[in-house]
Amino acid sequence: MSQPKIFVLDTNVLLHDPQAIFKFDEHSVVIPIYVIEEVDQFKKELSERGRNARSLTRTLDTLRERMGRSLQEGVELDEGGRLQVFVPEEPELWRKRDNRAMDHAIMGTALSLRDAHPERQVVFVTMDSNLRIRADALGVRAENYEGGRLHVSELYSGIVTIETKKELVDVLGKRDPVDAKSVDPPSGIHPNAFVVLRDRNHARHTALGRYDAQEEKVVPLRVNRDGAWGVRPRNLEQYFALDALLNPDVHLVTLVGKAGTGKTLLAVAAGLQTVLEEGTFARLVVSRPIFPLGRDVGYLPGTLEEKLNPWMQPIFDNLEYIFTSARRRMMDHRDYHELVASGTLQIEPLTYIRGRSLPNQYLIVDEAQNLTPHEVKTVITRAGQNTKIVLTGDPDQIDNPYVDSASNGLTIVAERFRTEKIGAHVTLVKGERSELAERATQLL
């Protein structure tokens, strides 16, 4: 039987996930004393990084008290592993290696443990790619922390294609539901997965539907050719996205796609449709995180509305497009400014959402890829009765320095909610903004 590995954790791993110490199964987890010193510098921050620093400190203190001995001696974890805070016996060791920076000292811990335990594999875990390269050059195995991360290539698309006989395709094409068992869906098909039924003998003969897990049927889409509020879907994924956005039984929708795929435009149009025409919700709220000037809008002069305008301009652009192109359907509203003045439409940042309760509202969070999983949790837990939340974003365009395409809140939520009957997800692929924008996305 092989010896348990020794995982040495860098500071950035614990600031990203303070519960990381419990995620290495039966292996040993070592936290260099230098990491504790670095974490202490962040505990007073009023940010998620500060919250994680405080959470880690409480967790370590609880383990110390529960075990009744110093963490330097090591404590057993319920998961089967062992946790130890490493304190070097020779403080001069770091000076000999000329490692004045903390990251050098932390990596030096991995080197010391490798030399002290040649019979066991020592792995240095850090989210700093440059530090992984340096550790590898010094002969220490280095890995990125993958806990709670989801690579975009592995993200659930929300769409399945099923080949079946012509008669069943025709039934769905006539907008009648089809028994899911009769089309032999793939095992593990998720609730609200969008289905392309394809004639197995004629590939171009297809019908679109959505998997209703409760009824165990493939039901027709609720989207007609007029789309929503004058915005018509232009491709397969947009049809599916609109269906999810207009479905009152789906309370959380995640839309992922590159720039120009229509995520925000479809979400705003569906919000206007359900609020103003159908009356399903009392208010449409459109929000987005504020980057890169941080989470406060105080750096810009003027009133709050004037400060927000530069950051919310993409939302205004979509509203302007909708009201200009679909004016014939808006006899009661000459422009969106009237909706804002009446309070039916609110456009605001996410900065002050904590503590609020949002009942009977259609909430769109644009650029959600810039949110951490904890921040997205904060947003979703604000939802009151009869509230729908739509998260849109592109994991390849992240401005937040503390998340990446694999650890941002948008992709994590899309993955976690894919088995929930109240959630739906669509990955949009084709850009529809313009031919120039699409080619620029592909070539540049």
Long-range contacts (C-beta under 8 A, 24 or more apart in sequence): 3-119, 3-120, 3-121, 4-28, 4-81, 4-82, 4-120, 5-120, 5-121, 5-122, 5-123, 6-30, 6-113, 6-117, 6-120, 6-121, 6-122, 6-123, 7-123, 7-125, 8-32, 8-86, 8-106, 8-109, 8-110, 8-113, 8-122, 8-123, 8-124, 8-125, 9-35, 9-125, 9-126, 9-145, 10-35, 10-103, 10-106, 10-124, 10-125, 10-126, 10-127, 10-128, 10-131, 11-35, 11-38, 11-39, 11-102, 11-106, 12-126, 12-127, 12-128, 13-125, 13-126, 13-127, 13-145, 14-39, 14-52, 14-56, 15-39, 15-42, 15-49, 15-52, 15-53, 15-56, 16-52, 16-127, 16-145, 16-402, 16-407, 17-52, 17-145, 17-147, 17-148, 18-52, 18-53, 18-55, 18-56, 18-59, 19-55, 19-59, 20-145, 20-147, 21-59, 21-77, 21-83, 22-77, 22-78, 22-79, 22-81, 23-79, 23-147, 24-79, 24-81, 25-79, 25-80, 25-81, 26-79, 26-80, 26-81, 27-81, 28-74, 28-81, 28-82, 28-83, 28-84, 29-77, 29-81, 29-82, 29-83, 29-84, 30-83, 30-84, 30-85, 30-86, 30-109, 30-113, 31-60, 31-83, 31-84, 31-85, 31-86, 32-85, 32-86, 32-105, 32-106, 32-109, 33-85, 33-86, 33-87, 33-88, 34-102, 34-105, 34-106, 34-109, 35-106, 36-60, 36-85, 37-102, 38-102, 48-372, 48-374, 48-375, 48-402, 49-402, 51-374, 60-85, 86-112, 86-113, 88-112, 103-128, 103-131, 107-131, 107-134, 107-135, 107-138, 107-140, 110-135, 110-140, 111-138, 111-139, 111-140, 114-139, 114-140, 146-406, 148-373, 148-407, 148-412, 149-406, 149-407, 150-406, 150-407, 150-411, 150-412, 150-415, 151-405, 151-406, 152-395, 152-396, 152-405, 152-406, 152-411, 155-256, 155-395, 155-411, 155-414, 155-415, 155-427, 156-190, 156-414, 156-415, 156-418, 156-425, 156-427, 157-425, 157-426, 157-427, 158-192, 158-193, 158-194, 158-240, 158-418, 158-424, 158-425, 158-426, 158-427, 159-193, 159-194, 159-195, 159-196, 159-236, 159-237, 159-240, 159-426, 159-427, 160-185, 160-186, 160-189, 160-193, 160-194, 160-195, 160-196, 160-211, 161-195, 161-196, 161-198, 162-186, 162-195, 162-196, 162-197, 162-198, 163-198, 163-199, 163-200, 164-197, 164-198, 164-199, 164-200, 165-199, 165-200, 166-199, 166-201, 166-202, 166-205, 168-197, 169-197, 169-198, 169-199, 169-205, 169-206, 169-207, 170-207, 172-197, 172-207, 172-208, 172-209, 172-218, 172-220, 173-207, 175-220, 176-220, 177-209, 177-212, 177-215, 177-217, 177-218, 177-219, 177-220, 178-209, 178-217, 178-218, 179-216, 179-217, 179-218, 180-211, 180-212, 180-216, 180-217, 180-218, 181-216, 183-218, 185-211, 185-218, 190-418, 190-419, 191-419, 191-420, 191-421, 191-423, 192-244, 192-247, 192-250, 192-421, 192-423, 192-424, 194-240, 194-243, 194-244, 194-426, 196-236, 208-236, 208-239, 208-240, 210-240, 210-243, 210-247, 213-421, 214-421, 222-246, 222-247, 227-269, 228-266, 228-269, 228-270, 228-272, 228-273, 229-269, 229-270, 229-272, 229-273, 229-276, 229-277, 229-322, 229-326, 229-329, 230-269, 230-322, 230-325, 230-326, 230-328, 230-329, 231-265, 231-266, 231-269, 231-322, 231-325, 231-326, 233-266, 234-262, 234-430, 234-432, 235-430, 235-432, 237-261, 237-426, 237-427, 237-428, 237-429, 237-430, 238-262, 238-266, 238-428, 238-432, 240-426, 241-266, 241-426, 241-428, 242-266, 242-270, 244-424, 244-425, 244-426, 245-270, 245-271, 245-390, 246-270, 246-273, 246-274, 247-424, 248-274, 248-280, 248-388, 249-421, 249-422, 250-388, 250-422, 250-423, 250-424, 251-383, 251-387, 251-388, 251-389, 251-422, 251-423, 252-380, 252-388, 252-389, 252-390, 252-391, 252-413, 252-417, 252-420, 252-422, 252-423, 252-424, 253-388, 253-389, 253-390, 253-391, 253-423, 253-424, 253-425, 253-426, 254-368, 254-390, 254-391, 254-392, 254-410, 254-413, 254-414, 254-417, 254-423, 254-424, 254-425, 254-426, 255-390, 255-391, 255-392, 255-393, 255-425, 255-426, 255-428, 256-392, 256-393, 256-394, 256-395, 256-410, 256-411, 256-414, 256-425, 256-426, 256-427, 256-428, 257-394, 257-427, 257-428, 257-429, 258-394, 258-396, 258-397, 258-428, 258-429, 258-431, 258-441, 259-394, 259-397, 259-431, 259-433, 259-437, 259-441, 260-431, 260-432, 260-433, 260-434, 260-437, 260-438, 260-441, 261-428, 261-429, 261-430, 261-431, 261-432, 262-428, 262-432, 262-433, 263-366, 263-392, 263-393, 263-394, 263-428, 264-314, 264-315, 264-318, 264-364, 264-366, 264-392, 265-318, 265-321, 265-322, 267-364, 267-366, 267-390, 267-392, 268-315, 268-318, 268-319, 268-322, 268-364, 269-322, 270-390, 271-362, 271-364, 271-390, 272-322, 274-362, 274-388, 275-344, 275-345, 275-362, 276-333, 276-339, 276-344, 280-362, 280-386, 281-360, 281-361, 281-362, 281-386, 281-387, 281-388, 282-360, 282-361, 283-343, 283-344, 283-345, 283-346, 283-360, 283-361, 283-362, 284-339, 284-344, 284-345, 284-346, 284-361, 284-362, 284-364, 285-345, 285-346, 285-347, 285-348, 285-358, 285-361, 285-362, 285-363, 285-364, 286-312, 286-315, 286-345, 286-346, 286-347, 286-348, 286-364, 286-366, 287-347, 287-348, 287-349, 287-350, 287-353, 287-363, 287-364, 287-365, 287-366, 288-312, 288-314, 288-315, 288-349, 288-350, 288-365, 288-366, 288-367, 289-349, 289-350, 289-367, 289-368, 289-370, 289-371, 289-375, 289-400, 290-349, 290-350, 290-351, 291-367, 291-370, 291-399, 291-400, 292-399, 295-349, 295-350, 295-351, 296-351, 297-349, 297-351, 308-347, 308-348, 308-349, 311-349, 312-347, 312-349, 314-366, 315-347, 315-366, 316-347, 319-345, 350-375, 350-379, 353-378, 353-379, 353-382, 354-378, 356-382, 357-382, 357-384, 358-382, 358-383, 358-384, 358-387, 359-384, 359-385, 359-386, 359-387, 360-384, 360-385, 360-386, 360-387, 361-387, 361-388, 362-387, 362-388, 362-390, 363-387, 363-388, 363-389, 363-390, 364-390, 364-392, 365-389, 365-390, 365-391, 365-392, 366-392, 366-393, 367-392, 367-393, 368-392, 368-393, 368-408, 368-409, 368-410, 369-393, 369-394, 369-395, 369-397, 369-398, 369-403, 369-405, 369-408, 369-409, 369-410, 369-411, 370-398, 370-399, 370-400, 370-403, 370-408, 371-400, 371-403, 371-408, 371-409, 371-410, 372-400, 372-402, 372-403, 372-407, 372-408, 372-409, 373-407, 373-408, 373-409, 373-412, 373-413, 374-409, 375-409, 376-409, 376-410, 376-412, 376-413, 377-409, 380-413
